[in-house]
Amino acid sequence: MTPAPARTIPVRNPRTGVEDFEIAVATADQVEEKAARLRANQRAWLERGLEGRTAVMQRWFEQFARVAKEFGEIEAVDTGGTHTSYVQGFITLEAIRGWIEDAADAIAAATITGPSKTMPTVDVQTQLVPYPLVGVISPWNAPTMLAMIDSIPALFAGSAVLWKPSEVTPRFVSAFFETVQAVPELAAVFDYVLGDGETGQAIVAQSDMVCFTGSVPTGRKIAVACAERLIPCFLELGGKDPVIVTETADIDRATTSVLHGGVYATGMVCFSIERVYVHESIHDEFVRELVRKAELVHLNDDNPKAGHVGPFTFAPQADIVAAHIEDARTKGASVLTGGVVENRGGGLYMRPTVLTGVHHGMDIMREETFGPCLPVMPYRDIDEAIALANDTTFGLTASVIAGTEDEALEIGRRIDAGTIFIQDTFLMPGKGRTIGTNAFGFSGLGGNRTGKDGILRFFRRKALLVQHGEPADIMNERFEER
């Protein structure tokens, strides 16, 4: 019997608007087959020990280093040429190198050997047992980086990894895995499948734990599916990140920082600034300067490396942003600059957009916009500013810009978000492996994704208790009155 032809999905080029690529969707059977192969090979990968796995990862580092610059160009085709894409090869190298340096210390810090505090004749030993197969489902806005933040530490931990990139940005994956296939020991435990939501469901069905980055609706579905299977999931689901600018803030510094935080990568970053709260005494001056700077920003339709703002990677995202702006307009907001989706050579662009007259009854202040929009709202005092910042279902990051660091820190400690940027925005790369955090609200679920202890997500901790004394004798078990 002739097998049915593979289902295919066309892929749109963000800069031209042309569907110039397609992928064959992996079936559930194909996902199961790859998962079984990876799971079978994981035992040998684990038995190499951390030192042996690190040696393999060092060889991969050397393979990837040969193509790191070229790889950035390839990913940029998928995303439309965001600045982050061009350095993805080097970000990946840094992630591999970083875990080569940090994995042993992180694992050692979580390992306990010594006497029990409650039973003097018993010694306790820790065994860290990795989940055999980790499923990684990554988004379209920073496709390599947001997959490697999970995949690389999982591999160091001793897990096998099956990765499904977004069907919106799949071109780069074959080039990426050429470097993996050059290291056979790694290729035995690291593979990918292409497809859409159905393929993602198959990944969840075959994995022992799941790491997902993407939207809240999809994250909910994954959480439910993992709960039904009683397996852990780690979810990063975006944000509606605020910035508070106090009356003592330097307006030049604040506007520069807020503009960068809101429109870098066309605002298609989970920790982009999406709500701006400015003290009423400086509101008008702040807005004038923000608009002035926003109008100096150039689109990169002529040269993706020369401009500041690129096209929407995912065409439907332009419709979402436009709908948020229209909702705000109909409810009384004013658009002072930008706000129009421009078709330039087939790519969909939007200039930095500044809105005033906004309130929390508008979608643009409640829902994730994921575009280059900066709605600015005045506040009377710090208590009101903090209440506004915390009036959200999200809680990924927030920023505070004030006259002094101490003033900003005091405010930041009262904001409900996993990471607070002080005297700037968009400082997430500074976390790296330095510090782990948790998200608040709908922005995520699970343990630390950053920091050295981020690798511990991929282990179950097992205790071995050794009795050096005599075992308890049931014949001597008596209850005595006290």
N, C-alpha and C positions, 0 to 999 in steps of 0.2 A: 504494500500500500504506500503510495506517495505521500510523504509528510506534507502537511499544510504549509503554505509559504509563511515566512516570518512576518509578523506585524511590524510595520515601520512607522517612524515618526519623522516628519520633516523638521529641519533646524534652520531657524532664521538668522541671517547675519545682521547684527545690531547696527552696523554702519551703513549697509546698503538696503536693508529691508527685504532682501532676496532670500528665499529658502534655497540655499546652495549646498546643503548637506543633509544627510538622513542617517538615522540609526535603526538597526534591527533590535526590536524589543526582546529581551531575554524572557523565555517562558518560565513558569514556576518549576518545571522539570529541569531546565538548564541551571536555574539558581540552585536547586537541590543538589544537582550533580557537582557543581563547583563547591558548594558548601561541604559536601561529603569528602571531596578530595582535600580541601583545606583542613578539615577536622582530622582526617587520617594522618596528615603530615605534621600536625601541630605537636604531637607527642615527641617527635625527633627534634623539633625546634625547641621545645621546653628542655629536653635533655641536654642540649648544648650548654645550658647554663647561661647566666647573664654575660660572662666573659666571652663565650663563644658567639652568642647573638650579637654582642657589641662588635666583634671582629667582622661579622657579616655586614652589619650596618655601616661599618667604616668603609667596606668595599663599595657599598651602594653610594655612600657619600662621594667617593672618588668617581664613580660612574656619572652621578648627577652633576658633579662639578664641571664635567666636560661639556655639558649642554645647558647649563643654568641660564646663561644669557639668551640663547636661542629659545629655550622653553618659555621665557617670559613673552616673547613675540607670539608664540603659538597660543598661549592662554589669552592674550590680548585680542585675538581674532574672535574668540568666544564671547568675551565680555564687552567688546566694542572699544577697548583700549583705555581702561581706567589706569591711573597711575600705579595702583597696587599690582596690576597684572604684570607690568614690565619687570617687577622685582620679585615675582613669585618664585622663580628659580632660586634666588638667593635666600628668600625666606625659608624655603624648604631645606636648603643646605644648613641654615642656622638652626632649624628645628632638629635635624639629625645630629649635628655637632653638639647642640645643647644637651640632648639626652645621652649622647656618648659621655659627656662630662658629668651629668647629674643623676643618671638612673641608679648607679650603685649606692650613692649616698642616700637617695630617697628611699630605696628598699631597705637599706641597713637601718635607717631611722625608725622604720616601722617593724623591725624585727626585735623580738623580746626573748632573752634567754636568762633565766635566773630563778631564784626561789620564789615560791608562792608567798604572798603576804598574809594568807589566811591559814595555810597548812604548812608548817615548817619543814616537814619531811618530804614535801613535794616540790620538784623543779618544773618550771614551765618553759616550753619552747614554742616559737611561732613558726608556722609554715605558711607562706603566701602562695596560693594556688590560683593561677590565672584562669579566667574564663576561656574555654577552648576556642570559641569562634565569636569574634566581635563583628557585628554588622554596622557599617558606617554609611549614613545617608546624608549627603552634603548639598548645599544650595548653589544658586547660580551667581551670586554676587561676588564671592571671593572663593571660587571653587576649589582650588588646590589648598590654600591656607586653611580653610575651614574643614577640610577633610584630614589634613595632616596633623592638626592639633589633637586629633583623636587617634589616628592610625599609627603614628610613629611611636608614641608611648605604649600603645597596646602591643606593638611588635616587640619592643624592648622588654615588656613584662612577660612575654612568652606566649601571647595569644596569636592565633591566626586572624586575618582581617579580610572581610569581603566588603567591597566598597561599591556603592551606587552613586555616581555623580548625577547632578541634575540633567534632565533631558534637554534643558535650555542651553547648556554649555558643555557639550560632550566631546568637542573636537580634540582637545588637548590630551585626552586620556590615553590614547594609543602611544603618543610620544612619551608620556610620563612612564608608561609601563615598559617601554623599550629599555629604560634604565633598570627597571626591576628585573626584567627577564635576563639581563646581562649578569645577574647574580642568582644562580639557580636555587641556592638554599633559601633566598628570600622569596623568589617566585613561587616556591612550593607552599608558602603560607600567606601570600598576599596577592589578591586577585580582584577583579572588578566585573560588574555586569552593567549593561546599559538598559534603560527603560524608563517607565513612568511610575505612577502610583501603584499599579499592579505589581511591578517588579519590586518596589519598596515593600509591599505587603509580603512578598515571597522572602525577602531578606529577613524581615522580622520573624517569619515563621521558622526560619532555619538557624537563627543566631542564638547564642547563649546570653548576650547582652547587646543593646543597641545604642548607638550615639547618633543623634539627629540634630541638624541645624536647619531651621526654616520657620514656617509660619505657625501661628498658634493653632489654627484649625487642623493642620496636618499633624502637628505635635500631639494634640489631644487624641487623634486616632491611633497614633503610635503608642501613646501611653496606655490606652485601653487595650490594644492588642498585646502589649507586653504584660500588662496586669493579668490578662486572661491566661497567659503562658507562665506567669509567676517568674518573669525574668526582669532584671533591672534595665532601666533606660536612663539616658542622660540627654537632656533636651536643652537647646538654646533657641529661644523662640522670639527674639527681637525685642524692640522697646519703643517707648515714646519719650525719649530722654530730654529732661529739662535742663536749662541753665538759669541760674539766678545771678543777676548783675546788681550789685548794691549801689547805693547813692555815692559811696566813697570810691568806687571803681574808676580806674583810668579808662576813659571812653575809647581812646585810640586802641589800647591793648584789648579791651573787651570786644569791640566790633571786629577787629582782626581775628580774634580767637573764635568768636561765634560764627563768623562767615565761613571760616575754614571748617569748623565742626559741623556745619549744616550742609555744605555743598560739595565737600570732597567726595570724589567718586559718585558725583551726581546725587549725593544724599542716600545712596543705596548701600548703607552700612548700618548694621543693627544698633550701633552706638552713636549714630549721627544725632546732632542736636535737632530736635523737632518741636520744642516749646521754649520760648524765650520770655523770661519774667524780669522786667527792668523797673527799678524804683521810679515812681512817678515824677520825682524831681529832675531826673536826667532822661526820662523816656523820650521826649521829642528830639533832643540833641543826639541821643543814641541812635534813634531811627534815621535821622538825616544822614549821619555818618555811615551807618550800615548800608543804606540805599546807595550812597555815593560809591562806596567800595564795591558793592554788588554789581554796579553797572560797569565796573572796570574789568570784570571777569569775562574771559573769552570762551566761546565754544570751541571744541577741538575737531570740528567736522573737516577742516582742511588738512590738519596734521594732528593725529592723535597724541603726539608727544609735545606739541607746542601749546595747545590750548589748556584750559583749566577744567572744563566740564565736558564730559563725553555724553554719548547717547544712552538712553535707557537700554540696559542689557535685555530686558524682558519687555516686549512691546505692551502687554496688558498692564504693566506697571504704570505706564504713561497715562492710561485711562483712569487708574485709581487716583493718581496724583491730581489729574484734572478734575475729577469728581469731588475730591476734598476741597479744592480751591473754589469750585462752583458752589458747593454747599456753604462754604464760608461767606462767599459773596451774597448769596440769597438771604443769609442771616445777618447781614450788616457789615461784614468786613470790607476793608479797602485793600486792593492790591496795588502797592506803590511802585513795584518794578517786577518784571518777569511775569510768570503766571500763565504763559501760553506754550502749548506743545508745538514745536516747530519741526516740520518734516524737511530735512536737509539731506538731499541725495538718498533718500530712503530711510535714513536714520531718524529717530525721534529724540528731540532735544528739548530741554527747558533751561532757560537762563535762571540764575539765582532769583528767588522769589521772596519778597518781603511783604508781609501782611500786617495790618494793624486793625484795631476795632474787633479783635477776636475775643471769644469767651468759650467756656467749657461745654457749651451746648453745641459746638461745632465739631464735625468729624476731624477736622485738621488739628484739634486739640485733644482728641480722645483716641483716635485710631492711628495705627502705624501708617505713615504716609510714604516713607521710603523714596523720597524725592528731594530736590534742592529747595525746600521751602522753610522759611523762617517766620513763623507767626509770633508777633511781639505783643505782649500784654503788660500793662503797668500794674504795680502793686503799691500799697500804702506803707506797710511795715513788714519786718522780717517774718513775723508769725504768719501773716497772710501769704507771703511768698512761699514759705515752707508748706503751708496747707495746700497751695496751688500745685506745687511740685509733687506732693504726695497724693494728689487727687488723680489717681491713675490705676489701671489694672496691671500696669507694667512696673518694672523695677530693675532694669539692667544697669544703666549708668546715669550719672547726673553730673553737672558742673556748677562750680561757684566761682565768680570773679568779684573780688572785693578790693578795698583799699589796702588791706594787709593780709598776709597768709593766715595769721591767727584768726582774724575775723571770718575769713572764708572757711577755715577748718571748723570753727564753732557751728556755722550754718550747715556745713556738709555732714556733720555728725547727726544731724536731725532729719536728714533726707533718707527715705526708704529706697535704697538702690544698692546693688552689689558692689559697685565701684563708683567712687566720687573723684572727679578731677578738680583739683584746686588751682585757681589762677590760670586756667587754660581749659581747653576742651580736647577731645580726641586723643587722650593719652593712653588708650588701651594697650598699644604695643609695649609700653613701659612695664606692664604686668609680666609678660612673658612667662618665664619659669620662676620669677621672683616671688610672687605672692598668689595664693589661691583665694577665690571668692565664691560666694553664692549669689544667685539672682533672687530678686523679690518678685512676688506676684506671678503674672503669666510669662515673665521673661525667661523662665527656665526651671528645670527640675534636675536634681541630682547633685553630686559632690563637686569638688573643685575641678575645673577644667584647666586652669592655669596653676602656676606654682609647681615646685618640685613634687608635692604630694599628689599632683594630678595623675601620676602613673598608678597610684593606689586604687583608682577606680576599677582597674582591670583585674584586681585580685579579690579572691575570697580569703579571709584570714582564718587559719586553722590553728588550734591549740593542741600541743602534745604535752600531757601531764605525766611526769615520771615519779613514781613512788619509791623513795629510797628507804623508807622505814617499813615497819610491819603493816600488812593489810589489816583493815578493821575486821573484827570477828563478830559475826551476828550473834554469837552466844553471849557476848559481853554488852550487847546493846540493851541498856535498861534506862527507863526514865526515872530520874531521882528528883524528889521534891526539893525545892530551894527555899 
